[in-house]
């Protein structure tokens, strides 16, 4: 496993949330990194998906809806959504209770 994957898994496990089921956003620098992390999280038992700036609006909405599902027994529910070049600002997903920043930013707004 690469260092970013180990860091992300450590952060995910170490912090958790106080609202029961984690609904997390993970911000990545590159699509390859996001996909590798998503695959690792899925292997670790966390239902995850990846989106990028190239993901169309319909699929973005579908992925966000799956993250927001309250029914954990729903097989389409997501625990984590990995993002590259999308969801950076102006996004409100009230049910998200964990954010992992794995990308650098000099923007206070993005952070």
C-alpha positions in Angstrom: 0.0 0.0 0.0 1.2 3.5 -0.8 1.7 6.2 1.9 -1.5 8.2 1.0 -3.6 5.1 1.3 -2.2 4.2 4.7 -2.6 7.8 5.9 -6.2 7.9 4.7 -7.1 4.5 6.3 -5.5 5.7 9.6 -7.3 9.0 9.5 -10.6 7.3 8.7 -10.3 4.8 11.5 -8.8 7.2 14.1 -11.4 9.9 13.9 -14.8 8.2 13.2 -17.8 10.3 14.0 -20.3 10.7 16.8 -23.4 10.3 14.7 -23.4 6.5 14.1 -22.5 5.8 10.5 -19.7 7.7 8.9 -20.6 9.7 5.7 -17.3 11.0 4.5 -15.8 13.1 1.8 -12.2 12.6 0.8 -10.5 15.2 -1.3 -7.6 14.0 -3.5 -5.1 15.6 -5.8 -5.2 13.2 -8.7 -7.8 10.8 -10.2 -5.4 7.9 -10.0 -4.8 8.5 -6.3 -8.6 8.8 -5.7 -9.3 5.6 -7.5 -6.6 3.7 -5.6 -7.9 5.0 -2.3 -11.4 4.2 -3.2 -10.4 0.6 -4.1 -8.5 0.3 -0.9 -11.4 1.6 1.2 -13.8 -0.9 -0.6 -11.3 -3.7 0.2 -11.3 -2.5 3.8 -15.1 -2.9 3.9 -16.0 0.8 3.4 -18.5 1.3 0.6 -16.8 4.0 -1.5 -17.1 5.7 -4.9 -15.0 8.2 -6.8 -16.0 11.3 -8.7 -14.0 13.9 -10.7 -14.6 17.1 -12.7 -15.2 14.8 -15.6 -18.2 13.0 -13.9 -21.4 14.2 -15.4 -24.1 16.0 -13.3 -26.5 13.1 -13.2 -23.9 10.7 -11.8 -22.6 13.3 -9.3 -26.2 13.7 -8.0 -26.6 9.9 -7.8 -23.3 9.5 -5.9 -24.2 12.3 -3.4 -27.7 10.8 -2.9 -26.1 7.4 -2.2 -23.8 9.1 0.4 -26.8 10.8 2.1 -28.8 7.6 2.4 -29.8 6.9 6.0 -30.6 3.2 5.4 -27.3 1.5 6.0 -28.8 -1.8 4.8 -29.4 -0.3 1.4 -26.8 -2.0 -0.8 -26.3 1.3 -2.8 -25.4 3.4 0.3 -21.9 4.9 0.4 -19.7 5.4 3.4 -17.1 7.6 1.5 -17.0 9.7 -1.6 -13.6 10.5 -3.1 -13.4 13.8 -5.0 -11.0 15.2 -7.5 -11.5 18.7 -8.9 -15.2 18.8 -7.8 -17.1 19.6 -4.6 -14.5 22.2 -3.7 -16.7 25.1 -2.9 -20.4 26.0 -2.9 -21.5 22.4 -2.0 -23.8 21.6 1.0 -24.2 18.0 1.9 -25.6 18.2 5.5 -25.3 14.5 6.3 -21.5 14.5 5.8 -19.8 14.0 9.2 -16.2 13.4 8.2 -13.9 15.1 5.8 -10.4 13.9 4.9 -8.1 16.4 3.1 -5.5 14.5 1.1 -4.7 17.4 -1.2 -2.8 20.6 -0.7 -4.6 23.9 -0.9 -3.6 27.5 -0.4 -7.2 28.6 -0.5 -8.9 29.3 2.8 -12.3 28.9 1.1 -11.5 25.4 -0.2 -10.0 24.4 3.2 
